[in-house]
Amino acid sequence: MFIHLTLVPYIGHAGELKTKPTQHSVNELRRIGIAPDMLMCRSESPLSGEIRKKIALFASLPVEAIVSACDVDNIYKVPLTFCQQGVDDFVLEHFGLEAPAADLDRWKEPIERLARATRAVKIALVGKYIQLEDAYLSVSEALRHAAALQDSRVEIDWIDSETLLDPATARERLAGADGILIPGGFGGRGWEGKICAARVAREDEVPYLGICLGMHVAVSEFARNVVGLEGANSTEMDPETPNPVIDLLPEQKEVADLGGTMRLGADPIKLHEGTRAREIYGEAVIYERHRHRYEVNNLLRKKMEGAGLGVCGTSPDERLVEAIELPEHPFFVASQFHPEFKSRPERPAPLFKDFVAAALRRAGAGAEEEVRVQDARPTANQP
């Protein structure tokens, strides 16, 4: 099946949609021997029945094959607009397949709840790629998934970690944030600013979620300012640090090709009983995706645990630290894995769901309705 995406421009001064570009593009395709089975017509507003019939006539296609792919105010409405136009039925008929009618109730729920949301939560996202917000798209969307099913909206405050020069500057810049999130990344630019942000979250009891590099930040900050390990750092940032709390595994250090040290894909994670992470997921073993090469250094792990750092998730053999938390903090959790990769609008990532709930509590909103736990907890068989 060949689907041709085409643009139907709106000419403002004429007050009408122009179908000529679509007609010409279809004719050009046919000239080179390609006959589209369906046209996806991008436009600012929905195509009228008359416009669809006109395009169908010149394209020699049935009206059902002309789809209005118009702008929507919420990207998750796109499947609903296509379903309303019978795109799924057309595709099934084209391939001679049968399937039950689509049940989109669960898909509609977060859209409807977001539309009527009256609460807002402010999350400070501290990173070094904020000039290109799409670099953190998975994270920002996971936040929105988590907020929508708690009848709230997320307001993301994009903070360049390089501007957080010291704890005082960070505290001033982060004032008013209901939660602080440090996402994944590579390299040392803005590292010390992230350390300052994690310190503010810990000392001021602001809900904190660290993802991958964000966990390395949290561990390094805790080691420096709580454990008292002078110069504690990740060897990714400082190969000569006297206290390498984050380091390559011993067997990785002789690997010349850095790609060979990268831990990728879904791995099993053992969540320890009595921890916040275990309560959040409700399961003893989960599977989450990874994309990193540095690990918590086991030679210094016991010293940090003795000072109050909670190791709440490990590899099944307990050799690798997968998640940490501060038990006495309102919400301070960081993971080696990337929960945002598995978040869905109707099934938000559990860590994001509880992080946003904690931020709502700090904002004074409170989660009036408990999100359905079974919708949020992934199992080993879920993608």
N, C-alpha and C positions, 0 to 999 in steps of 0.2 A: 504494500500500500504506500503510495507516494502522497505526502501532505505538503502542500506549498504554502509557506508563510508569506503574506503580502501585506502591503500598507495601503490603507484607504485614507488619504489625507483629508482634513477638513479645511476648507478655504474660508477664513473668517469674514472677509468683506463680501463674499458671495453668499455666505450662510448655508453652504451645502458641502456634502461629501463628494469627492471626485473618484470615480471608479475607473477612469482611463488608465492609470498606472497598473492597476490589477489586470485589466484586459490585456494590456501590452505585455506584461510579464508572462501571462498564461500563453499568449500567442508565441512569444519567444521560446518558451519551453517546448511547445508543440513543434516549433520549427526545427529544433534539434532532436526531436524524437521522444520527448518526455511528456506523458499525459498525466496530469495530477488527478488523483481520486478525490481529494478534498482540499478546500482552500481555507486557511486560517487568516482571517482579515483583521489586522490590527488597526484600531481606531480609538479616538478619544472617547467617543460615545457609542452606544449600541447601534448596530445597523438596523434600519427599518426592514420590514418585510418586503417593501417595494425595492429597496436597494439590493437586498439579497437575491430577489428574483431577477433583477437586471444583470447582476454579476453572473448568476447561474446561466442565464441565456447566452451571454457572450463567451462563457467558459465551457459551454456544452456539458453542464453538470446539473444534477438534480438540486433543488433548493436546499435539501437536507445536507448537502455536501458543502454548503457555504456557511461557515461558522463565524459568528461575530466575536472576535477576541478583543473586547473593549477594555479600557482602563477600569480598574476597580480600586476601592479605597483600602482593601485588605487583600494581600496576595492569596490568602487561603480561600477567597471566594471564587478563584478561577475555576477549580473543578466543579463548583456548583453551577456557574454560568454555562459551562460546557455540557453538564448533565441536563440542564434545562432545555438546551438546544438539541438534545438527543445524540450527542457525539458518540457516547458509549454504544448506543443501539446501532448507529451507522457502522461503526467499526466491527462490531460483532456480526452484523449482516454481511459486510464485505468479506469477512473470512469464513462465513458459514458456521459460526460458533453460537452456542447457547449458554446463557448465564442468567442467574436470578437477577431481579431488579436491584439496582444499587441502593444500599441502605447507608445514607449519609448523615444520620441523626447525630452520631458521635462526632462527626466532622463539623457539623453545624454548631454544636454546643459551645465550643470556645469562641467562635465568631460572634454568636449571639450574646454571650456573657461579656465579651469585650465591648460590644456595642452599647451595652447598658451600664458599663462600669462607671462608677462615680469616684472611686478611690485611685490614688496614684502613689507610686513608690519611686524614690529617687535612688538610683544605683550609680555609684562612681566606678567606671570601668577604667582602670589604670593600665596603660600600655604604651608601646612606642610606635605603633603603626596607625595611630588614630586619625592621621590625615587621610587615610584610605579606610573608611569604616567597614567596607566589605571584607577587610582582612579578618575581622572578628564577627562575620555574619552569623556563623553557627552559634556563637555565644549570645549575641544580641537576640537572635530568634528564640533560643532556648529560654532566655529571660522572659520574652513575651509569651511563650507557651505557658510558662509557670504562672505568670501574672493573670492571664486571661481566665484560667480555670479557678482563680480566686477572686473573680469579679473586680479586677484592678488593671491599671495600665502601668507600664514601666517608663520612666523618664530616665534615659541614660545620659550621664554627665561624662563626656569623653575627656579624659585627663592624660596629657602627655607626661609620662613618668620622668622625662628629663627636666621638667619644670619643678619637680619636688626636690629641692636642693638639700633640705634638712628636715628634721621632725617638726620644727615650728612652722615652716612653710607648708609642709604636707598637712598639718593639723588645720591650718587656716584655709587651705584650698579644699580640703575634704569636709569642712564644716557644712552641716545640713544634709550630708549623705545618709540615707537610711541603710545602706549596705555598700561594701567595698568588694570589688571583684578584680582579681588579677589573672588574666588568661594566659594561655601558653605562648611560647615564642622561643627564639634562639638568640644568642649573642648578648654582650654585656651592655649595650647602649640603654641607658635609663634604668640600669639594675639598682643602683643605690636609691633612686627615687621610689622604686617598688618596695625596697626594704623599709623606707620611711612610711609608706602607705600601710604596710602590714603592721608596723609598730603602732601606728595610730589606731588601727582596727583592734589590736590586742589590748592596748592600754585604755582606750576609750570605750571598749565593749561595743564596738560597731560590728554588726554581722559581717563576716568575711567568708568569701569563697575563693580558694586558690586552685587553679587548674594547671597541672603539669609544672611549668615554670613557676606558676603561682604557689605551688607547694614548696619548690626549692627556695623561693623567696621567704616563705613563712618559717621554714626550718632554719634557714640561715639567720634570720632576724631573731628567732627564739634563742638560738645558740649564742649569739653575740650578747643580747641584752638581758637574758634570763639566766642562762647557764654560765655566762661569763667567759666564753671561749673567745679570746681576743682574735680579731681578724677572721672569724669563722666565715666560710664562703663556699661557693661551688667552684670546683676546679675548672669548670667551663668559663667562669669569669676571672678567676685568679689561680693559675696553675701552681703558684708558689705559696698559696695560703697555708699558714701553720696549722689550721684546723679545718681540713676538707670535709665538712659535714655532708656535702653532695659531691659524688665522685663517680668515675667509671668503675665498673666491676673489675676485679683483678685480671680476669681472663680477657677483658676488652682492651686493656692498655697497650697491648702489642699489636693491635689491629691497625694497619696503616690507613685503610679505606674507612672513613668515618661512617659511610653508609652501612658498613658491616656491623657497626655497633648499635644501630638503631633498632629499638624494640617497637614493632608495628603490629597492628591488628588486635583482635579480641583475645584477651587472656583471662583466665579465672582469677577471681579475687576472693580471698577468705575474709569475711567481716567478723570481727571478734565480738563475742557475746558481751552485753552490758555497755556497749558503746553507742554513741549517737548515730554513727553510720549504719550500724546493724538495725537500729530502730527505724531509720529513714527508709532503708531498703526492705526490711522485713524478711530477709533471707540470709542464710549463712554463707552462700557462695553466689556470686554474681559474675557476669562476663561483661567487660567494658573494653573499649578500644584505646590503644596506646599509640603514642608518636613521640618518642624521646630516646635518649641514650644515657642520661645520668641518673644515678640512684642514691638514696640515702646511704651514707657510709655506716656500715654495721659496727665498725670499730669505735664510733662515737655515739652510736644509737642508745646504748644503755645509760650513758651519762645524761643524755637529753631526756630520756624517759624518766629517769630519777628526779629530774627537775620539774616534771609535770607535763611534758609533751606526750600526748596520748597517741599511740600507734593503734589505729582502729581497723586498718585493713592491710593485709599482707598477701604475698603469693601463698598458695596452699602449703608449701614447705616452710613458710614464715621467714624465708631468706630475704625477700624483697619487700620494702615498705611501699604499700600502695595508697594509703590514706592516713592522714594525721588529723587530730582534733585537740582542742583545749576544753577539757570536761567542764570547767567552771565558767566558761565564757557563754554568753547567750547563744551565739552561733559562730564558731570558728572551725571550719572544716576545709581541708585541702586534699586534693587527689592527684596521684601520679597519672591517672587515666583521664580521658576526655569524655565526660558524660554528655556534653552537648551534641556529640555526633549521633547519639541515639534518641535525642529528644524529638517529639512529635507534637503537633498542636493538640491532639486529643489524648496524648500520653506523655506529659512533660517529664524530663529527666528528674528522678527523685531528689538529687542534691540541689538542683535549681529550684524545685518546688518548695523545699523546706527553707532554702536560703531566702527566697522571696517572702515566704510566710514570716520568717524572723524579721526581715526588713519592714514588713507591714506592721508587725508588733511594735517595732521601734518608732515607726511613723505615727503610732497611736491609732492606726486603722484597725488592726487585728483581723484575723481571718474569721469572718462570721460563719462561713460555711466550710466544712472540712472537704478538701478535694478527695474524690473517690480514690481510695488507696489502691484498689485493684487496677485502676487505669494508669497509675503512675509507677508501679513497681515492675521492672523488666524481669524476665526470666531468662534462663540460659538459652531458650529456643527463640527468643525474640530478636529480630534484626537490630 
